[in-house]
Amino acid sequence: MKGEAIGSCEAIRAAHNSFRPNLSFEIPEKKNKTEKEAFHFVSYVPHKNAVYELDGLKE
């Protein structure tokens, strides 16, 4: 749920996507209009001499 909330923020999405390299040979795929785009965010949080990975796609 948190990833979806972050992904719906246009400013955060634009900043995140601005780091994507431009590939001149990339061919855009045709998308199904009912298909939703998925955005994936991973965070690393230091806490008490350990680093925790927060990844919404991992179980």
C-alpha positions in Angstrom: 0.0 0.0 0.0 2.8 2.4 0.8 4.5 1.8 -2.5 1.2 2.6 -4.3 0.8 5.8 -2.4 4.4 6.9 -3.2 3.9 5.9 -6.9 0.8 8.0 -7.2 2.8 11.1 -6.2 3.7 12.8 -9.6 6.7 14.7 -8.1 8.3 11.6 -6.6 7.6 9.5 -9.7 9.2 12.2 -12.0 12.2 12.5 -9.7 12.6 8.7 -9.6 12.2 8.3 -13.3 14.6 11.1 -14.1 17.5 8.8 -13.1 16.6 6.2 -15.8 19.1 6.2 -18.6 17.8 7.2 -22.1 18.1 4.2 -24.5 17.8 5.2 -28.1 17.2 1.6 -29.2 14.3 1.0 -26.8 11.0 0.0 -28.5 7.9 1.0 -26.7 5.5 -1.8 -26.0 1.8 -1.6 -26.7 0.0 -1.6 -23.4 -3.4 -2.9 -22.5 -5.5 0.1 -21.5 -6.8 -1.8 -18.4 -3.3 -2.6 -17.2 -2.0 -0.4 -14.4 1.7 0.7 -14.4 3.7 -0.6 -11.5 6.4 1.4 -9.7 8.8 -0.3 -7.4 10.7 1.5 -4.6 13.4 0.0 -2.4 14.8 1.7 0.7 17.7 0.9 2.9 17.4 2.1 6.5 20.3 2.1 8.9 19.4 1.2 12.5 21.6 0.1 15.4 24.6 -1.1 13.4 22.5 -2.9 10.9 20.9 -2.0 7.5 17.4 -3.0 6.7 16.0 -3.3 3.2 12.4 -2.2 2.8 11.2 -3.8 -0.5 7.4 -4.0 -1.1 7.8 -6.8 -3.6 9.7 -9.2 -1.3 7.8 -11.5 1.1 
